[in-house]
Amino acid sequence: MPEPTSPLQIGPHTVRPPVVLAPMAGITNAPFRTLCRHFAEGEAFAGGEAKAGASGGKGLFVSEMITTRALVERNEKTMQLIRFDESEQPRSIQLYGVDPATVGKAVRMIAEEGLADHIDLNFGCPVPKVTRKGGGSALPYKRNLLRAILREAVSGAGDLPVTMKMRKGIDDDHITYLDAGRIAVEEGVTSIALHGRTAAQHYGGTADWEAIARLKEHVPEIPVLGNGDIWSAQDALRMVRETGCDGVVVGRGCLGRPWLFADLVAAFEGRTEDVLKPSLRDVADIMVRHAGLLGEWLGDESKGVVDFRKHVAWYLKGFAVGSEMRKRLAVTSSLAELRAGLDELDLDQAWPAGADGPRGRTSGNNRVVLPDGWLKDPYDCAGIGEDAELDTSGG
């Protein structure tokens, strides 16, 4: 098994420590990636001011899901979503697509125009608007379609590494991850990330880490990354030790907690005692900074604060903040209003016990919405074409 300190190789890119920010629609935009990167690089809590360390380049931070059709058509919103900060290296884009030809066009566009340094393909999204088109976690069931998409992507990418993220399968009766892993190796995919749940589970129940171990044994030729139920740096180390995976992908664990990447870096570097436990004052400063970065990115302070509203409950999880104040903070529309509301709180509160645990969506046992007749034949992909592509980005 790999040692927890071993770097991860994604094509020409060495990821040290082997920690990846999971693409999350509406979350992992440039401002959020900036916060996570700064903490990974040694930022301290200091009134919301960035104090990044000199080490740099720690971890890999992937964009939110980009729809290939929207990218090819140069949709205005999509072109905004693929803007990277100058300091982001390597630049990683995650693509969603159902039609091999459209995926190929999108990948060639990225490669030829130098829009990114790494391309990840989404075969893990379980939300109905994606699976009903045959995309995301529904797609690997169609083995020949998966192979065609991967072949187009890898051939169009040139020197750019292509990776993929997937789930175990559609449900317990339609498990696909081992077949998909073998197809990925045969088509030249550089690495695979596996979320240890089926699409039907969404985010409920417990992630199946044994499946991650089985995939690693099944495709020893390329790195396998594990995803699911990583709420702390110790969870990440335990996943590597128990499954033999080559790295971890962290999603919901960092919602309202971008400093988790500081803990992850410290743990993988052997500094397990360096766990951040911010006070509410520290958290409030980061909240204002996050909202401010969103405003700068969107070119409008109010739009930034409105976009930030979804993060309020995650940041305040576990702290003694009344329901009325939580509601008030979740409808603010300016940085001054957000700051004023936060300043009314008892900012000397210590990090609450239990706040490191699960956060975000936890629903499970959902019916997976699929195209008509999708499960009749795992190889036939007739009827899939450009009209199956979503016309906007995000999942």
C-alpha positions as CSV (number, residue, x, y, z in Angstrom):
1,M,0.0,0.0,0.0
2,P,1.2,3.6,-0.6
3,E,2.5,5.6,2.3
4,P,0.2,8.5,3.2
5,T,3.1,10.9,2.3
6,S,3.5,9.5,-1.3
7,P,2.8,12.1,-4.0
8,L,0.1,11.6,-6.6
9,Q,1.1,11.7,-10.3
10,I,-1.5,13.1,-12.7
11,G,0.3,13.0,-16.1
12,P,3.1,15.5,-15.8
13,H,1.7,17.0,-12.6
14,T,2.9,15.9,-9.2
15,V,0.3,16.4,-6.5
16,R,1.8,16.5,-3.1
17,P,0.2,15.7,-0.8
18,P,-2.3,13.5,-2.7
19,V,-5.4,15.6,-1.8
20,V,-7.9,16.8,-4.4
21,L,-10.8,19.2,-3.9
22,A,-13.9,17.5,-5.4
23,P,-15.8,19.4,-8.1
24,M,-19.1,20.7,-6.7
25,A,-21.6,22.6,-8.8
26,G,-22.1,26.1,-7.6
27,I,-19.4,25.7,-4.9
28,T,-15.9,25.1,-6.3
29,N,-15.7,28.3,-8.3
30,A,-12.5,30.4,-8.4
31,P,-13.1,32.2,-5.0
32,F,-13.7,29.0,-3.1
33,R,-10.7,27.3,-4.7
34,T,-8.6,30.3,-3.8
35,L,-9.6,30.0,-0.1
36,C,-8.9,26.2,0.0
37,R,-5.5,26.7,-1.8
38,H,-4.4,29.4,0.6
39,F,-5.1,27.3,3.6
40,A,-3.3,24.3,2.0
41,E,-0.3,26.6,1.4
42,G,-0.1,27.7,5.0
43,E,-2.5,30.6,5.5
44,A,-3.3,31.5,9.1
45,F,-6.5,33.0,10.4
46,A,-5.7,36.8,10.6
47,G,-8.7,39.1,10.1
48,G,-9.5,37.6,6.8
49,E,-6.2,38.6,5.2
50,A,-4.4,36.0,3.1
51,K,-1.1,34.9,4.7
52,A,-0.2,32.0,2.4
53,G,3.0,30.1,3.0
54,A,5.9,30.0,0.6
55,S,5.6,26.3,-0.1
56,G,2.9,26.5,-2.7
57,G,1.5,23.9,-5.0
58,K,-0.1,21.7,-2.3
59,G,-3.1,19.6,-3.5
60,L,-5.2,19.8,-6.6
61,F,-8.3,22.0,-6.9
62,V,-10.8,21.2,-9.6
63,S,-13.4,23.5,-11.1
64,E,-17.1,22.9,-10.8
65,M,-18.7,20.8,-13.5
66,I,-18.7,22.3,-16.9
67,T,-21.1,21.1,-19.6
68,T,-19.3,20.3,-22.9
69,R,-22.1,21.6,-25.1
70,A,-22.1,24.9,-23.3
71,L,-18.3,25.1,-23.5
72,V,-18.3,24.4,-27.2
73,E,-21.0,27.0,-27.8
74,R,-19.0,29.5,-25.6
75,N,-21.9,30.1,-23.3
76,E,-21.2,33.3,-21.4
77,K,-21.8,31.8,-17.9
78,T,-19.6,28.8,-18.8
79,M,-16.7,31.0,-20.0
80,Q,-16.9,32.8,-16.6
81,L,-16.8,29.5,-14.7
82,I,-13.6,28.4,-16.4
83,R,-11.7,31.5,-15.5
84,F,-8.7,30.6,-13.3
85,D,-6.7,32.8,-11.0
86,E,-3.1,33.4,-12.3
87,S,-1.8,31.5,-9.3
88,E,-3.7,28.3,-10.0
89,Q,-1.3,25.6,-11.2
90,P,-2.3,23.2,-12.5
91,R,-5.6,24.5,-13.8
92,S,-8.1,21.7,-13.6
93,I,-11.5,21.6,-15.4
94,Q,-14.2,19.0,-14.9
95,L,-16.4,18.2,-17.9
96,Y,-19.8,16.6,-18.2
97,G,-20.9,15.2,-21.5
98,V,-23.0,12.5,-23.0
99,D,-22.2,12.7,-26.7
100,P,-18.7,11.6,-27.7
101,A,-18.4,14.0,-30.5
102,T,-19.3,17.0,-28.3
103,V,-17.0,15.8,-25.6
104,G,-14.2,15.5,-28.1
105,K,-14.8,19.1,-29.4
106,A,-14.8,20.5,-25.9
107,V,-11.5,18.7,-25.0
108,R,-9.8,19.8,-28.2
109,M,-11.0,23.4,-27.5
110,I,-9.4,23.3,-24.0
111,A,-6.1,21.8,-25.4
112,E,-5.8,24.0,-28.4
113,E,-6.6,27.2,-26.6
114,G,-4.6,26.4,-23.5
115,L,-7.7,26.8,-21.2
116,A,-6.5,24.2,-18.6
117,D,-3.7,21.8,-17.7
118,H,-5.8,18.9,-16.7
119,I,-9.3,17.5,-17.7
120,D,-11.5,15.5,-15.4
121,L,-14.6,13.8,-16.7
122,N,-17.8,13.5,-14.6
123,F,-19.4,10.1,-14.4
124,G,-20.5,10.5,-10.8
125,C,-23.2,13.1,-10.6
126,P,-26.4,11.6,-9.3
127,V,-28.9,14.5,-9.7
128,P,-32.0,13.8,-11.8
129,K,-31.4,16.6,-14.4
130,V,-28.1,14.9,-15.3
131,T,-29.0,11.1,-15.0
132,R,-32.3,11.6,-16.9
133,K,-30.1,12.5,-19.9
134,G,-28.0,9.4,-19.4
135,G,-25.1,11.4,-17.9
136,G,-23.2,11.5,-14.7
137,S,-23.5,8.3,-12.7
138,A,-25.9,6.8,-15.2
139,L,-23.5,6.7,-18.1
140,P,-21.0,4.0,-17.1
141,Y,-23.8,1.4,-17.4
142,K,-23.5,1.9,-21.2
143,R,-20.1,0.4,-21.6
144,N,-19.6,1.2,-25.3
145,L,-20.8,4.8,-24.8
146,L,-18.3,5.2,-21.9
147,R,-15.5,3.8,-24.1
148,A,-16.4,6.1,-27.0
149,I,-16.4,9.2,-24.8
150,L,-13.1,8.3,-23.1
151,R,-11.5,7.6,-26.5
152,E,-12.6,10.9,-27.9
153,A,-11.4,12.8,-24.8
154,V,-8.0,11.2,-24.6
155,S,-7.3,11.5,-28.3
156,G,-8.4,15.2,-28.3
157,A,-6.5,16.1,-25.2
158,G,-3.0,15.8,-26.7
159,D,-0.5,16.1,-23.9
160,L,-3.1,17.0,-21.3
161,P,-3.9,14.3,-18.8
162,V,-7.5,13.0,-18.7
163,T,-9.0,11.6,-15.5
164,M,-12.4,10.5,-14.5
165,K,-14.7,10.5,-11.4
166,M,-17.4,7.9,-11.0
167,R,-19.6,6.1,-8.5
168,K,-20.0,2.4,-7.8
169,G,-23.0,2.2,-10.2
170,I,-26.6,3.1,-10.6
171,D,-27.9,1.0,-7.7
172,D,-27.0,-2.3,-6.0
173,D,-28.4,-4.3,-8.9
174,H,-26.4,-2.3,-11.5
175,I,-22.8,-2.0,-10.3
176,T,-20.5,-0.7,-13.0
177,Y,-17.3,0.5,-11.4
178,L,-15.0,-2.4,-12.1
179,D,-16.0,-2.6,-15.8
180,A,-15.6,1.2,-16.1
181,G,-12.2,1.1,-14.4
182,R,-10.9,-1.5,-16.9
183,I,-12.3,0.5,-19.9
184,A,-10.6,3.6,-18.5
185,V,-7.2,1.9,-18.4
186,E,-7.6,0.6,-21.9
187,E,-8.5,4.0,-23.3
188,G,-5.6,5.9,-21.7
189,V,-7.2,7.6,-18.7
190,T,-4.6,8.8,-16.3
191,S,-6.3,8.2,-12.9
192,I,-9.7,7.3,-11.5
193,A,-11.6,8.7,-8.5
194,L,-14.3,6.5,-7.0
195,H,-17.1,7.8,-4.7
196,G,-18.0,4.7,-2.7
197,R,-21.8,5.1,-3.2
198,T,-24.3,4.3,-5.9
199,A,-26.3,6.9,-7.6
200,A,-29.4,5.7,-5.7
201,Q,-27.7,6.4,-2.4
202,H,-27.0,10.0,-3.4
203,Y,-25.2,11.0,-0.1
204,G,-27.0,8.8,2.3
205,G,-25.7,5.9,4.3
206,T,-22.0,5.1,4.6
207,A,-19.5,5.2,1.8
208,D,-18.2,1.8,0.8
209,W,-14.4,2.1,1.2
210,E,-14.0,-1.6,0.4
211,A,-15.1,-0.8,-3.2
212,I,-12.2,1.6,-3.4
213,A,-9.8,-1.1,-2.3
214,R,-11.3,-3.5,-4.9
215,L,-10.9,-1.0,-7.7
216,K,-7.3,-0.3,-6.7
217,E,-6.6,-4.1,-7.0
218,H,-8.5,-4.2,-10.3
219,V,-6.7,-1.4,-12.0
220,P,-3.1,-1.4,-10.6
221,E,-1.8,0.3,-13.7
222,I,-3.1,3.8,-12.8
223,P,-3.7,5.8,-9.6
224,V,-7.0,5.4,-7.8
225,L,-8.4,8.1,-5.6
226,G,-11.0,7.5,-2.9
227,N,-14.0,9.7,-2.2
228,G,-16.7,9.6,0.4
229,D,-17.1,10.3,4.1
230,I,-13.8,12.2,4.6
231,W,-14.8,14.6,7.3
232,S,-11.3,15.1,8.9
233,A,-7.7,14.7,8.0
234,Q,-7.6,11.5,10.0
235,D,-10.4,10.1,7.9
236,A,-8.2,10.8,4.8
237,L,-5.2,9.0,6.3
238,R,-7.4,6.1,7.3
239,M,-8.8,5.8,3.8
240,V,-5.4,5.5,2.3
241,R,-4.2,2.9,4.8
242,E,-7.4,0.8,4.6
243,T,-7.9,0.8,0.9
244,G,-4.5,1.3,-0.6
245,C,-5.8,4.2,-2.7
246,D,-3.2,6.7,-4.1
247,G,-5.0,9.8,-2.9
248,V,-8.2,11.3,-1.6
249,V,-10.9,13.5,-3.0
250,V,-12.7,15.7,-0.5
251,G,-16.1,17.3,-1.2
252,R,-18.8,17.9,1.5
253,G,-16.2,17.8,4.3
254,C,-14.9,21.2,3.3
255,L,-18.3,23.0,3.0
256,G,-18.1,26.0,5.2
257,R,-14.6,24.8,6.2
258,P,-12.0,25.6,3.6
259,W,-9.3,25.4,6.3
260,L,-9.8,21.6,6.2
261,F,-7.1,21.6,3.5
262,A,-4.6,23.0,6.1
263,D,-5.4,20.0,8.3
264,L,-5.1,17.6,5.3
265,V,-1.7,18.9,4.3
266,A,-0.4,18.8,7.9
267,A,-1.6,15.2,8.3
268,F,-0.1,14.0,5.1
269,E,3.2,15.7,6.0
270,G,3.2,14.0,9.4
271,R,2.1,17.0,11.5
272,T,-1.0,15.3,12.9
273,E,-1.1,17.6,15.9
274,D,-1.6,20.7,13.6
275,V,-5.5,20.7,13.5
276,L,-7.2,24.0,13.1
277,K,-10.0,24.8,15.6
278,P,-11.1,28.3,14.7
279,S,-13.1,30.5,16.9
280,L,-16.3,32.1,15.6
281,R,-14.4,35.3,15.2
282,D,-12.0,33.5,12.8
283,V,-14.9,31.9,11.0
284,A,-16.7,35.3,10.6
285,D,-13.6,36.8,9.1
286,I,-13.4,34.0,6.5
287,M,-17.1,34.3,5.8
288,V,-16.7,38.0,4.9
289,R,-13.6,37.3,2.9
290,H,-15.3,34.5,1.0
291,A,-18.3,36.8,0.1
292,G,-15.9,39.5,-0.9
293,L,-13.9,37.2,-3.3
294,L,-17.2,36.2,-4.8
295,G,-18.1,39.8,-5.4
296,E,-14.8,40.5,-7.1
297,W,-15.1,37.4,-9.3
298,L,-18.6,38.3,-10.3
299,G,-17.8,42.0,-10.7
300,D,-20.6,43.0,-8.3
301,E,-20.4,43.0,-4.5
302,S,-24.2,42.4,-4.0
303,K,-24.2,39.5,-6.4
304,G,-21.2,38.0,-4.5
305,V,-23.0,38.3,-1.2
306,V,-26.2,36.8,-2.6
307,D,-24.2,33.9,-4.0
308,F,-22.5,33.4,-0.7
309,R,-25.9,32.9,1.1
310,K,-25.8,29.1,0.5
311,H,-22.6,28.9,2.5
312,V,-23.9,30.6,5.7
313,A,-25.4,27.5,7.4
314,W,-22.3,25.4,6.7
315,Y,-19.9,28.0,8.2
316,L,-22.1,28.4,11.3
317,K,-22.7,24.7,11.9
318,G,-22.5,23.9,15.6
319,F,-22.0,27.5,16.8
320,A,-24.6,29.1,19.2
321,V,-26.4,31.3,16.7
322,G,-30.1,31.7,17.0
323,S,-32.5,30.7,14.2
324,E,-33.6,34.3,13.6
325,M,-30.0,35.5,13.2
326,R,-29.2,32.6,10.9
327,K,-32.1,33.6,8.7
328,R,-31.1,37.2,8.8
329,L,-27.5,36.4,7.8
330,A,-28.8,34.2,5.0
331,V,-30.6,37.1,3.3
332,T,-27.9,39.8,3.5
333,S,-27.0,41.6,0.2
334,S,-23.9,43.6,1.1
335,L,-20.6,43.0,2.8
336,A,-21.4,45.7,5.4
337,E,-24.7,44.1,6.2
338,L,-23.0,40.6,6.5
339,R,-20.2,42.0,8.7
340,A,-22.6,43.9,10.9
341,G,-24.8,40.9,11.5
342,L,-21.7,38.7,12.4
343,D,-20.4,41.3,14.8
344,E,-23.6,41.0,16.8
345,L,-22.7,37.4,17.6
346,D,-20.6,36.1,20.5
347,L,-17.4,35.9,18.4
348,D,-15.3,34.5,21.3
349,Q,-17.1,31.1,20.9
350,A,-14.6,28.3,20.6
351,W,-14.9,25.7,17.8
352,P,-17.9,23.6,18.8
353,A,-17.6,19.9,19.5
354,G,-19.0,17.8,16.7
355,A,-18.7,20.5,14.1
356,D,-16.1,18.4,12.3
357,G,-18.7,15.7,11.4
358,P,-20.9,15.2,8.4
359,R,-22.2,18.3,6.6
360,G,-24.2,18.9,3.4
361,R,-26.8,16.7,1.9
362,T,-27.4,13.3,3.4
363,S,-30.5,12.0,1.6
364,G,-30.3,8.4,0.3
365,N,-32.3,5.5,-1.3
366,N,-33.5,7.7,-4.2
367,R,-35.0,6.4,-7.4
368,V,-32.5,7.2,-10.1
369,V,-34.2,9.0,-13.0
370,L,-33.0,7.4,-16.3
371,P,-33.8,7.7,-20.0
372,D,-36.6,5.3,-21.1
373,G,-35.2,1.8,-21.6
374,W,-31.7,2.7,-20.3
375,L,-31.3,-0.5,-18.4
376,K,-32.4,-2.9,-21.1
377,D,-29.0,-3.3,-22.7
378,P,-25.7,-2.3,-21.0
379,Y,-23.9,-2.0,-24.4
380,D,-26.5,-0.4,-26.8
381,C,-26.2,3.4,-26.9
382,A,-28.6,4.2,-29.7
383,G,-30.5,7.4,-29.4
384,I,-27.7,9.3,-27.5
385,G,-26.6,12.4,-29.3
386,E,-26.1,16.2,-29.0
387,D,-29.7,16.7,-27.9
388,A,-28.8,14.8,-24.7
389,E,-26.3,17.4,-23.6
390,L,-27.4,20.0,-21.0
391,D,-27.1,23.5,-22.4
392,T,-25.9,25.1,-19.2
393,S,-23.1,24.3,-16.8
394,G,-23.4,22.9,-13.3
395,G,-25.0,19.7,-11.9
